[in-house]
């Protein structure tokens, strides 16, 4: 099952409207103002959101219905097991440190929550509730990410975890009847996936009671999913273990304690690092506006890795996407129609290669990197990668724990995960499966 016809038509009209508005401005030789570009970017985000919601309904429908079991009555009516997980996490923290709390309130809270959980997990047993909650949360995250689904996923049974690389070439010989041919011992190699931990803390007021937690449950849930999605796609694109002149903070030094920047130092280097630092021959200084040629320029850099469109994906920032709507060879969603369901989040294609628009791909400076001097970056970037040459590994999916800090009078929710990212050749300085077009002018 794919997106419904009404969903497709709605998204097609929205993207077509963005393109027509932009083309009309250019035809009148009136470049859109920055305010108009920002408005178009917001509309584009809404179209992507509708796309993801439609895909979510389609995927959930394949596994027993589009709706998860929900509480049928009582205080928690309408909530599913995932929403109840947040509430139970806070309750458990209160029970561990009940000082200053009303025992009767905690007892009522516990009874109400147990009844609600029982109504959503009939026949499964309470011991499976936590597992179901974790799986539901991770499903929500996976359905929202745009970059992570591009690559093969490895569930890591250990950390580190070794996976085999592709075999070497096999030799072929003319066959002779009744004679054994010469054998080939294919060259083999292994690549080690090492998972690194990302952790976030969310403080809650110590005075939260059951009713307040219920009121906040949906907001906490959406915030956790949104932030997890953003940080996963961000590190896959932008991770850089270098503290000095990081590709995201060029000209500065960042540390593991810097808010909003520390996650880039996670422990592995991302997609953009390869053409910008590891193998700079895979990066091209476009130094011009968007054009048909900029797509094929970087595709040519992939050599044998750029032959099959089904293995490739373009990733670009929002502003570059909006500018690309005027390129003749760029086919947008309204032209692709139902055939645009190749990859979640795809809003266009060039010669059969899907184009993914990611908010985590930031505008950059003329050298393709992002400085930290406060200046507004004005150039765009276009990344092309062979999806078969990268692996995403997860040693631990999202884990949520809550503790109670009496001294600070807070409940602290700790959210963590452990993930790995590795390119398959093991030699990033020679890898040619990923390329970058940078210094695309006139996008901001």
Secondary structure, 3 states (H helix, E strand, C coil): CCCCHHHHHHHHHHHHHHHHHHHHHHHCCCCCCHHHHHHHHHHHHHHHHHHHHHHHHHHHHCCCCCCCCECCCCCCCCCEHHHHHHHHHHHHHHHHCCCCCCHHHHHHHHHHHHHHHHHHCCCCCHHHHHHHHHHHHHHHHHHHCCCHHHCEEEECCCCCEEEECCCCCCCCCCCCCCCCCCCCCCCCCEEEECCEEEEEEEEEECCCCHHHHHHHHHHHHHHHHHHHHHHHHHHHHHCCCCCEEECCEEEEECCCCCCCCHHHHCCCCCHHHHHHHHCHHHEEEEEECCCCHHHHHHHHCCHHHHCCHHHEEEEECHHHHHHHCCCCCCEEHHHHHHHHCCCCCEEEEECCEEEEECCCCCCECCCCCCECCCCCCCEEEEEEEEHHHEEEEEEEEEEEEEEEECCCCEEEEEEEEEEEEEECCCCCCCCCCEEEEEEECCCC
